[in-house]
């Protein structure tokens, strides 16, 4: 509670400092969202392999086919 009568004043906000802070926070949240999307994709892949193995199937690993040359 800083009132006008106690003699203290808040320093004015520096506009460039605030925009730098906003850019840093945006970068942090972008990295956080990207990590979340990667984690969800990885969990989905693991779930598919576990479901395959739980059904008693063999060779449940992901098969990557090479691209054909045209």
C-alpha positions in Angstrom: 0.0 0.0 0.0 2.0 3.0 -1.2 -0.1 6.1 -0.7 0.7 9.6 -1.8 1.4 10.6 1.8 4.3 8.3 2.6 6.8 10.0 0.3 7.7 6.9 -1.8 6.9 6.8 -5.5 6.9 3.8 -7.8 9.6 4.0 -10.5 8.1 4.4 -14.0 8.0 1.3 -16.1 10.6 1.2 -18.9 8.8 0.3 -22.1 11.7 -1.5 -23.7 12.4 -3.5 -20.5 8.8 -4.6 -20.5 8.8 -5.6 -24.1 12.0 -7.7 -23.6 10.3 -9.4 -20.6 7.3 -10.2 -22.8 9.5 -11.6 -25.6 11.3 -13.9 -23.1 8.0 -15.1 -21.6 6.6 -15.7 -25.1 9.7 -17.8 -26.0 9.4 -19.8 -22.7 5.8 -20.6 -23.4 6.5 -21.5 -27.0 9.2 -24.0 -25.9 6.8 -25.3 -23.2 4.0 -25.9 -25.8 6.4 -27.5 -28.3 7.7 -29.9 -25.6 4.1 -30.8 -24.6 3.2 -31.6 -28.2 6.4 -33.7 -28.6 5.6 -35.5 -25.3 2.0 -36.3 -26.4 3.2 -37.7 -29.7 5.8 -39.9 -28.0 3.3 -41.2 -25.6 0.9 -42.1 -28.4 3.6 -44.0 -30.2 4.5 -45.9 -27.0 0.8 -46.7 -26.4 0.4 -48.2 -29.9 3.4 -50.4 -29.4 2.2 -51.5 -25.9 -1.3 -52.3 -27.3 0.3 -54.4 -30.1 2.4 -56.3 -27.6 -0.5 -56.8 -25.2 -2.5 -58.5 -28.0 0.3 -61.1 -28.3 1.5 -59.9 -31.7 5.1 -60.1 -32.8 7.2 -57.5 -34.5 5.3 -54.5 -33.1 8.2 -52.1 -33.8 7.6 -49.3 -36.2 8.6 -50.0 -39.8 10.0 -47.1 -41.7 9.9 -47.5 -45.4 12.6 -45.8 -47.5 11.4 -43.2 -49.9 11.3 -44.2 -53.5 13.4 -42.3 -56.0 11.4 -41.0 -59.0 
